[in-house]
């Protein structure tokens, strides 16, 4: 599935939120499943293992698959509350955008698989946290609408690199150098 995918970049002329950016791709999505990922995060994963696990979880009645990472302080992220799962994925019960008091340490990383029904939810959203249309709010809308949302955890050998600012980019360069030096 990954090898035969088409990749499309959509420019968002003004910052109205990650959900708004995803909604701008609606004409290209049509009625097909699609992936959303942010350009400021890179995942080092042997054989793209995290993508394969996400694709394997995205079947049947699943409307969305989220990439999750357990972090010490998830207040700067969307946060997931998960129930047990099977086959390496977790059932997502609730998601919140940048909560002041996170109910879990499961941070949502900016890699998602969606069925196109998320576009309808996005279209009806009002701005949320930070005055922006949040993708996390659309995911919560899917959950509240009875849709099934799963999460896949980053594994210990996988490395998430934040390249969104010059400072975090520099940290990512150092971390990736150390990662590959050990291999």
GROMACS elastic network, one bead per residue, 0.5 to 0.9 nm:
[ bonds ]
;  ai    aj funct       b0    kb
    1     4     6  0.54403   500
    1     5     6  0.62406   500
    1    52     6  0.85762   500
    1    55     6  0.75772   500
    2     5     6  0.52551   500
    2     6     6  0.86892   500
    2    51     6  0.76978   500
    2    52     6  0.77783   500
    2    55     6  0.82086   500
    3     6     6  0.86535   500
    8    25     6  0.86484   500
    8    28     6  0.84013   500
    9    25     6  0.85961   500
   10    21     6  0.75213   500
   10    22     6  0.83044   500
   10    24     6  0.71460   500
   10    25     6  0.64096   500
   11    14     6  0.89563   500
   11    21     6  0.76684   500
   11    24     6  0.83283   500
   12    15     6  0.67066   500
   12    16     6  0.81820   500
   12    20     6  0.81656   500
   12    21     6  0.57335   500
   12    24     6  0.74289   500
   13    16     6  0.89645   500
   14    17     6  0.89176   500
   15    18     6  0.81923   500
   15    20     6  0.83458   500
   15    21     6  0.81395   500
   15   132     6  0.79076   500
   16    19     6  0.79712   500
   16    20     6  0.58639   500
   16    21     6  0.73839   500
   16   127     6  0.82130   500
   16   131     6  0.77500   500
   16   133     6  0.61485   500
   16   134     6  0.86973   500
   17    20     6  0.52445   500
   17    21     6  0.63885   500
   17    22     6  0.88347   500
   17   127     6  0.81943   500
   17   128     6  0.89934   500
   17   130     6  0.84519   500
   17   131     6  0.80963   500
   17   134     6  0.56789   500
   17   135     6  0.77601   500
   18    22     6  0.62807   500
   18    23     6  0.86144   500
   18    38     6  0.84038   500
   18   132     6  0.77788   500
   18   133     6  0.66196   500
   18   134     6  0.56881   500
   18   135     6  0.57036   500
   18   136     6  0.87273   500
   19    22     6  0.51384   500
   19    23     6  0.61722   500
   19    24     6  0.87491   500
   19   122     6  0.65437   500
   19   125     6  0.89175   500
   19   132     6  0.79376   500
   19   133     6  0.50449   500
   19   136     6  0.76120   500
   19   137     6  0.81624   500
   19   138     6  0.73761   500
   20    24     6  0.63150   500
   20   122     6  0.74244   500
   20   123     6  0.84789   500
   20   132     6  0.78073   500
   20   133     6  0.54893   500
   20   134     6  0.72626   500
   20   135     6  0.76806   500
   21    24     6  0.52547   500
   21    25     6  0.71979   500
   21   133     6  0.86780   500
   21   135     6  0.89032   500
   22    25     6  0.55401   500
   22    26     6  0.73625   500
   22    36     6  0.69784   500
   22   119     6  0.81368   500
   22   122     6  0.84224   500
   22   135     6  0.77102   500
   23    26     6  0.53705   500
   23    27     6  0.87527   500
   23   118     6  0.88743   500
   23   119     6  0.61259   500
   23   122     6  0.64905   500
   23   123     6  0.71401   500
   24    27     6  0.74386   500
   24    28     6  0.87318   500
   25    28     6  0.54604   500
   25    29     6  0.62482   500
   25    30     6  0.89865   500
   26    29     6  0.50218   500
   26    30     6  0.63178   500
   26   116     6  0.82169   500
   26   119     6  0.67455   500
   27    30     6  0.58606   500
   29    32     6  0.57677   500
   29    33     6  0.72747   500
   29    34     6  0.66980   500
   29   116     6  0.69380   500
   30    33     6  0.85793   500
   30   116     6  0.70847   500
   31   115     6  0.79499   500
   31   116     6  0.57124   500
   31   117     6  0.83005   500
   32   114     6  0.89178   500
   32   115     6  0.67486   500
   32   116     6  0.61018   500
   33    63     6  0.89805   500
   33   113     6  0.72318   500
   33   114     6  0.55804   500
   33   116     6  0.57113   500
   34   112     6  0.83196   500
   34   113     6  0.57693   500
   34   114     6  0.54498   500
   34   115     6  0.65421   500
   34   116     6  0.72763   500
   35   111     6  0.72078   500
   35   112     6  0.54688   500
   35   114     6  0.62184   500
   35   115     6  0.89372   500
   36   110     6  0.74453   500
   36   111     6  0.57948   500
   36   112     6  0.51309   500
   36   113     6  0.64580   500
   36   114     6  0.78758   500
   37    40     6  0.87517   500
   37    41     6  0.80554   500
   37   109     6  0.87246   500
   37   110     6  0.52266   500
   37   112     6  0.63476   500
   37   113     6  0.88871   500
   38    41     6  0.61062   500
   38    42     6  0.86194   500
   38   109     6  0.88878   500
   38   110     6  0.54275   500
   38   111     6  0.69231   500
   39    42     6  0.75883   500
   39   110     6  0.86739   500
   39   163     6  0.80737   500
   39   164     6  0.78337   500
   40   110     6  0.86399   500
   40   161     6  0.83174   500
   40   162     6  0.58976   500
   40   165     6  0.81830   500
   40   169     6  0.89027   500
   41   109     6  0.81251   500
   41   110     6  0.70849   500
   41   111     6  0.87503   500
   41   160     6  0.69451   500
   41   161     6  0.56509   500
   41   163     6  0.57737   500
   41   164     6  0.70919   500
   42   159     6  0.82711   500
   42   160     6  0.59144   500
   42   161     6  0.50429   500
   42   162     6  0.65543   500
   42   163     6  0.73000   500
   42   172     6  0.89450   500
   43    48     6  0.84559   500
   43    50     6  0.83462   500
   43   158     6  0.69859   500
   43   159     6  0.56308   500
   43   161     6  0.60801   500
   43   162     6  0.88439   500
   44    48     6  0.76123   500
   44   157     6  0.86743   500
   44   158     6  0.56287   500
   44   160     6  0.64093   500
   44   161     6  0.77375   500
   44   176     6  0.81547   500
   45    49     6  0.56768   500
   45    50     6  0.64776   500
   45    51     6  0.86599   500
   45   154     6  0.88626   500
   45   155     6  0.87584   500
   45   157     6  0.73535   500
   45   159     6  0.67295   500
   45   160     6  0.87775   500
   46    49     6  0.57761   500
   46    50     6  0.84366   500
   46   157     6  0.81913   500
   46   158     6  0.74126   500
   47    50     6  0.84995   500
   47    51     6  0.88855   500
   47    52     6  0.85094   500
   48    51     6  0.54840   500
   48    52     6  0.64547   500
   48    53     6  0.88572   500
   49    52     6  0.50586   500
   49    53     6  0.61486   500
   49    54     6  0.85676   500
   49   158     6  0.86171   500
   50    53     6  0.51413   500
   50    54     6  0.61819   500
   50    55     6  0.86572   500
   50    67     6  0.79863   500
   50   152     6  0.77276   500
   50   153     6  0.80004   500
   50   154     6  0.65670   500
   50   155     6  0.79827   500
   50   158     6  0.81250   500
   51    54     6  0.50275   500
   51    55     6  0.61224   500
   51    56     6  0.85658   500
   51    67     6  0.89147   500
   51   111     6  0.87772   500
   52    55     6  0.50930   500
   52    56     6  0.61232   500
   52    57     6  0.86538   500
   53    56     6  0.50859   500
   53    57     6  0.62601   500
   53    58     6  0.86850   500
   53    88     6  0.78173   500
   53    89     6  0.82732   500
   53   152     6  0.69819   500
   54    57     6  0.51949   500
   54    58     6  0.62586   500
   54    65     6  0.63681   500
   54    66     6  0.75913   500
   54    67     6  0.74176   500
   54    89     6  0.83686   500
   54   112     6  0.82807   500
   54   113     6  0.74760   500
   54   150     6  0.89197   500
   54   151     6  0.79855   500
   54   152     6  0.62022   500
   55    58     6  0.50535   500
   55    59     6  0.77039   500
   55    65     6  0.82443   500
   55   113     6  0.77743   500
   56    59     6  0.68136   500
   57    60     6  0.89718   500
   57    62     6  0.78611   500
   57    65     6  0.70062   500
   57    87     6  0.80381   500
   57    88     6  0.81903   500
   57    89     6  0.66160   500
   57   150     6  0.72680   500
   57   151     6  0.83041   500
   57   152     6  0.78313   500
   58    61     6  0.83765   500
   58    62     6  0.58326   500
   58    63     6  0.76289   500
   58    64     6  0.69835   500
   58    65     6  0.62011   500
   58   113     6  0.72290   500
   58   114     6  0.83233   500
   58   150     6  0.80301   500
   59    62     6  0.57271   500
   59    63     6  0.84607   500
   60    63     6  0.85727   500
   61   147     6  0.78251   500
   61   148     6  0.66068   500
   62    65     6  0.74506   500
   62   114     6  0.85323   500
   62   115     6  0.80748   500
   62   147     6  0.71707   500
   62   149     6  0.59158   500
   62   150     6  0.71408   500
   63   113     6  0.81312   500
   63   114     6  0.58043   500
   63   115     6  0.52397   500
   63   116     6  0.83732   500
   63   117     6  0.76762   500
   63   118     6  0.79107   500
   63   142     6  0.76090   500
   63   147     6  0.60826   500
   63   148     6  0.55706   500
   63   149     6  0.57986   500
   63   150     6  0.82823   500
   64   112     6  0.69954   500
   64   113     6  0.53810   500
   64   115     6  0.64420   500
   64   118     6  0.83483   500
   64   139     6  0.76664   500
   64   142     6  0.84156   500
   64   147     6  0.84490   500
   64   148     6  0.70254   500
   64   150     6  0.63464   500
   64   151     6  0.83819   500
   65    89     6  0.88889   500
   65   111     6  0.85510   500
   65   112     6  0.56883   500
   65   113     6  0.50722   500
   65   114     6  0.67184   500
   65   148     6  0.89465   500
   65   149     6  0.58381   500
   65   151     6  0.53993   500
   65   152     6  0.71367   500
   66    92     6  0.89089   500
   66   108     6  0.67428   500
   66   109     6  0.73918   500
   66   110     6  0.80060   500
   66   111     6  0.63891   500
   66   113     6  0.67629   500
   66   114     6  0.89103   500
   66   149     6  0.76857   500
   66   150     6  0.63022   500
   66   152     6  0.61968   500
   66   153     6  0.85562   500
   67   107     6  0.84995   500
   67   108     6  0.59729   500
   67   109     6  0.53290   500
   67   110     6  0.70801   500
   67   111     6  0.56485   500
   67   112     6  0.64596   500
   67   113     6  0.89744   500
   67   150     6  0.88465   500
   67   151     6  0.57533   500
   67   152     6  0.50724   500
   67   153     6  0.59857   500
   67   154     6  0.69795   500
   68    79     6  0.86576   500
   68    80     6  0.79811   500
   68   106     6  0.59996   500
   68   107     6  0.55274   500
   68   109     6  0.55158   500
   68   110     6  0.87835   500
   68   111     6  0.87753   500
   68   151     6  0.62264   500
   68   152     6  0.58087   500
   68   154     6  0.61435   500
   69   105     6  0.80072   500
   69   106     6  0.55949   500
   69   107     6  0.52988   500
   69   108     6  0.65951   500
   69   109     6  0.67838   500
   69   152     6  0.84614   500
   69   153     6  0.55869   500
   69   154     6  0.54534   500
   69   155     6  0.82292   500
   69   160     6  0.88896   500
   70    73     6  0.89509   500
   70    74     6  0.81725   500
   70   104     6  0.85837   500
   70   105     6  0.52404   500
   70   107     6  0.59763   500
   70   108     6  0.88399   500
   70   153     6  0.78119   500
   70   154     6  0.81690   500
   71    74     6  0.59151   500
   71   105     6  0.54933   500
   71   106     6  0.65276   500
   71   107     6  0.64297   500
   72   105     6  0.64586   500
   73    76     6  0.76929   500
   73    77     6  0.88879   500
   73   102     6  0.82218   500
   73   105     6  0.68313   500
   73   107     6  0.86975   500
   74    77     6  0.54223   500
   74    78     6  0.74981   500
   74    79     6  0.66862   500
   74    98     6  0.74516   500
   74    99     6  0.82088   500
   74   102     6  0.66329   500
   74   104     6  0.79615   500
   74   105     6  0.58294   500
   74   106     6  0.70993   500
   74   107     6  0.55549   500
   74   108     6  0.87536   500
   75    78     6  0.76310   500
   75    79     6  0.78018   500
   75    97     6  0.84091   500
   75    99     6  0.56007   500
   75   100     6  0.59952   500
   75   101     6  0.71924   500
   75   102     6  0.62097   500
   75   105     6  0.89374   500
   75   107     6  0.84490   500
   76    79     6  0.89074   500
   76    97     6  0.83152   500
   76    98     6  0.51821   500
   76    99     6  0.78621   500
   76   100     6  0.88226   500
   76   107     6  0.86293   500
   77    96     6  0.86448   500
   77    97     6  0.64272   500
   77    99     6  0.80056   500
   77   107     6  0.57129   500
   77   108     6  0.63317   500
   77   109     6  0.77855   500
   78    95     6  0.68068   500
   78    96     6  0.55202   500
   78    98     6  0.51400   500
   78    99     6  0.75487   500
   78   106     6  0.84911   500
   78   107     6  0.58163   500
   78   108     6  0.51955   500
   78   109     6  0.79397   500
   78   136     6  0.64036   500
   79    94     6  0.83866   500
   79    95     6  0.55157   500
   79    96     6  0.52725   500
   79    97     6  0.62945   500
   79    98     6  0.68758   500
   79    99     6  0.74449   500
   79   102     6  0.68211   500
   79   103     6  0.76734   500
   79   104     6  0.68529   500
   79   105     6  0.71564   500
   79   106     6  0.56023   500
   79   108     6  0.56674   500
   79   136     6  0.85626   500
   80    92     6  0.66221   500
   80    93     6  0.75724   500
   80    94     6  0.58545   500
   80    96     6  0.66250   500
   80    97     6  0.89924   500
   80   102     6  0.89288   500
   80   103     6  0.80405   500
   80   104     6  0.68183   500
   80   105     6  0.79634   500
   80   106     6  0.54689   500
   80   107     6  0.64089   500
   80   108     6  0.66501   500
   80   151     6  0.84615   500
   81    91     6  0.86448   500
   81    92     6  0.59744   500
   81    93     6  0.55994   500
   81    94     6  0.51439   500
   81    95     6  0.61915   500
   81    96     6  0.85594   500
   81   103     6  0.69506   500
   81   104     6  0.61644   500
   81   105     6  0.86635   500
   81   106     6  0.71467   500
   82    85     6  0.82930   500
   82    90     6  0.60258   500
   82    91     6  0.54793   500
   82    93     6  0.53827   500
   82    94     6  0.71283   500
   82    95     6  0.88216   500
   82   104     6  0.86181   500
   82   106     6  0.82779   500
   82   150     6  0.84777   500
   82   151     6  0.78699   500
   83    90     6  0.62965   500
   83    91     6  0.52197   500
   83    92     6  0.62425   500
   83    93     6  0.64631   500
   84    89     6  0.83031   500
   84    90     6  0.56384   500
   84    91     6  0.61166   500
   84    92     6  0.86983   500
   85    88     6  0.69429   500
   85    89     6  0.53457   500
   85    91     6  0.53566   500
   85    92     6  0.88540   500
   85   150     6  0.82938   500
   85   151     6  0.88319   500
   86    89     6  0.56541   500
   86    90     6  0.67696   500
   86    91     6  0.83958   500
   87    90     6  0.85329   500
   88   151     6  0.88317   500
   88   152     6  0.67884   500
   88   153     6  0.79325   500
   89   150     6  0.62262   500
   89   151     6  0.55017   500
   89   153     6  0.73259   500
   90   149     6  0.85644   500
   90   150     6  0.53859   500
   90   152     6  0.64114   500
   90   153     6  0.81912   500
   91   148     6  0.76459   500
   91   149     6  0.63144   500
   91   151     6  0.64363   500
   92    95     6  0.75438   500
   92   143     6  0.80306   500
   92   148     6  0.77616   500
   92   149     6  0.54998   500
   92   150     6  0.53579   500
   92   151     6  0.63575   500
   93   140     6  0.86870   500
   93   143     6  0.70922   500
   93   148     6  0.89461   500
   93   149     6  0.79193   500
   93   150     6  0.89268   500
   94   139     6  0.85505   500
   94   140     6  0.62276   500
   94   143     6  0.70359   500
   94   144     6  0.85970   500
   95   108     6  0.86860   500
   95   136     6  0.64284   500
   95   137     6  0.76021   500
   95   139     6  0.71666   500
   95   140     6  0.57178   500
   95   143     6  0.87342   500
   96    99     6  0.62510   500
   96   102     6  0.82957   500
   96   103     6  0.89414   500
   96   136     6  0.64313   500
   96   137     6  0.72007   500
   96   140     6  0.76084   500
   97   128     6  0.85273   500
   97   129     6  0.68122   500
   97   134     6  0.74963   500
   97   135     6  0.86883   500
   97   136     6  0.58991   500
   97   137     6  0.72634   500
   98   101     6  0.86825   500
   98   102     6  0.77412   500
   98   129     6  0.76084   500
   99   102     6  0.52613   500
   99   103     6  0.81618   500
  101   104     6  0.88663   500
  102   105     6  0.69949   500
  102   106     6  0.89132   500
  103   106     6  0.87671   500
  104   107     6  0.81026   500
  106   153     6  0.86512   500
  108   111     6  0.82112   500
  108   136     6  0.87176   500
  108   151     6  0.86935   500
  109   112     6  0.82296   500
  109   160     6  0.87622   500
  114   117     6  0.78322   500
  114   118     6  0.67609   500
  115   118     6  0.64373   500
  115   119     6  0.85840   500
  116   119     6  0.57258   500
  116   120     6  0.78629   500
  117   120     6  0.55686   500
  117   121     6  0.70348   500
  117   142     6  0.83882   500
  118   121     6  0.51214   500
  118   122     6  0.61609   500
  118   123     6  0.86133   500
  118   138     6  0.65790   500
  118   139     6  0.73649   500
  118   141     6  0.84072   500
  118   142     6  0.69306   500
  119   123     6  0.60413   500
  119   124     6  0.87576   500
  119   138     6  0.83364   500
  120   123     6  0.51653   500
  120   124     6  0.66141   500
  120   138     6  0.89265   500
  121   124     6  0.54281   500
  121   125     6  0.65455   500
  121   137     6  0.87428   500
  121   138     6  0.55692   500
  121   139     6  0.82641   500
  121   141     6  0.63840   500
  121   142     6  0.71986   500
  122   125     6  0.52801   500
  122   126     6  0.86636   500
  122   133     6  0.78133   500
  122   134     6  0.83607   500
  122   135     6  0.74123   500
  122   137     6  0.81318   500
  122   138     6  0.54508   500
  122   139     6  0.88580   500
  122   141     6  0.86014   500
  123   126     6  0.86143   500
  124   138     6  0.89415   500
  125   128     6  0.82592   500
  125   133     6  0.67060   500
  125   134     6  0.83050   500
  125   137     6  0.77057   500
  125   138     6  0.72655   500
  125   141     6  0.89786   500
  126   131     6  0.86850   500
  126   132     6  0.80606   500
  126   133     6  0.63813   500
  126   134     6  0.88304   500
  127   130     6  0.78397   500
  127   131     6  0.50164   500
  127   134     6  0.69877   500
  128   131     6  0.52746   500
  128   132     6  0.54134   500
  128   133     6  0.57543   500
  128   134     6  0.61761   500
  128   137     6  0.75713   500
  129   132     6  0.61491   500
  129   133     6  0.78425   500
  129   134     6  0.71544   500
  130   133     6  0.86078   500
  130   134     6  0.89035   500
  131   134     6  0.88709   500
  133   136     6  0.88213   500
  133   137     6  0.77625   500
  133   138     6  0.86587   500
  134   137     6  0.53127   500
  134   138     6  0.68552   500
  134   139     6  0.89996   500
  135   138     6  0.51037   500
  135   139     6  0.63832   500
  135   140     6  0.87292   500
  136   139     6  0.50655   500
  136   140     6  0.62716   500
  136   141     6  0.86031   500
  137   140     6  0.50025   500
  137   141     6  0.61463   500
  137   142     6  0.87390   500
  138   142     6  0.63510   500
  138   143     6  0.87510   500
  139   142     6  0.50651   500
  139   143     6  0.64155   500
  139   144     6  0.87133   500
  139   149     6  0.77966   500
  140   144     6  0.61097   500
  140   145     6  0.84460   500
  141   144     6  0.50605   500
  141   145     6  0.60221   500
  141   146     6  0.87488   500
  141   147     6  0.86389   500
  142   145     6  0.50093   500
  142   146     6  0.65500   500
  142   147     6  0.51834   500
  142   148     6  0.75003   500
  142   149     6  0.76728   500
  143   146     6  0.52678   500
  143   147     6  0.50737   500
  143   148     6  0.63831   500
  143   149     6  0.66909   500
  144   147     6  0.72465   500
  154   157     6  0.82755   500
  154   158     6  0.62505   500
  154   159     6  0.80723   500
  154   160     6  0.84742   500
  155   158     6  0.54505   500
  155   159     6  0.84092   500
  156   159     6  0.78410   500
  159   175     6  0.85912   500
  159   176     6  0.80934   500
  159   179     6  0.81289   500
  160   172     6  0.84730   500
  161   168     6  0.80504   500
  161   169     6  0.78998   500
  161   171     6  0.81792   500
  161   172     6  0.51763   500
  161   173     6  0.84061   500
  161   175     6  0.77875   500
  161   176     6  0.78383   500
  162   165     6  0.79242   500
  162   168     6  0.57096   500
  162   169     6  0.63878   500
  162   171     6  0.81119   500
  162   172     6  0.62581   500
  163   166     6  0.73041   500
  163   167     6  0.82155   500
  163   168     6  0.54310   500
  163   170     6  0.78591   500
  163   171     6  0.83107   500
  163   172     6  0.64653   500
  163   173     6  0.87651   500
  164   167     6  0.83460   500
  164   168     6  0.64154   500
  164   169     6  0.64904   500
  165   168     6  0.52676   500
  165   169     6  0.58228   500
  165   170     6  0.84723   500
  166   170     6  0.61499   500
  166   171     6  0.86793   500
  167   170     6  0.52566   500
  167   171     6  0.63959   500
  167   172     6  0.86933   500
  168   172     6  0.60087   500
  168   173     6  0.85930   500
  169   173     6  0.62499   500
  169   174     6  0.87275   500
  170   173     6  0.51295   500
  170   174     6  0.63894   500
  170   175     6  0.86425   500
  171   174     6  0.51676   500
  171   175     6  0.60591   500
  171   176     6  0.85344   500
  172   176     6  0.59151   500
  172   177     6  0.83636   500
  173   176     6  0.52681   500
  173   177     6  0.61122   500
  173   178     6  0.86725   500
  174   177     6  0.51303   500
  174   178     6  0.62541   500
  174   179     6  0.85860   500
  175   178     6  0.51405   500
  175   179     6  0.60300   500
  175   180     6  0.86370   500
  176   180     6  0.60803   500
  176   181     6  0.83277   500
  177   180     6  0.53616   500
  177   181     6  0.59356   500
  177   182     6  0.86778   500
  178   181     6  0.50354   500
  178   182     6  0.63293   500
  178   183     6  0.89095   500
  179   182     6  0.55219   500
  179   183     6  0.67975   500
  180   183     6  0.51200   500
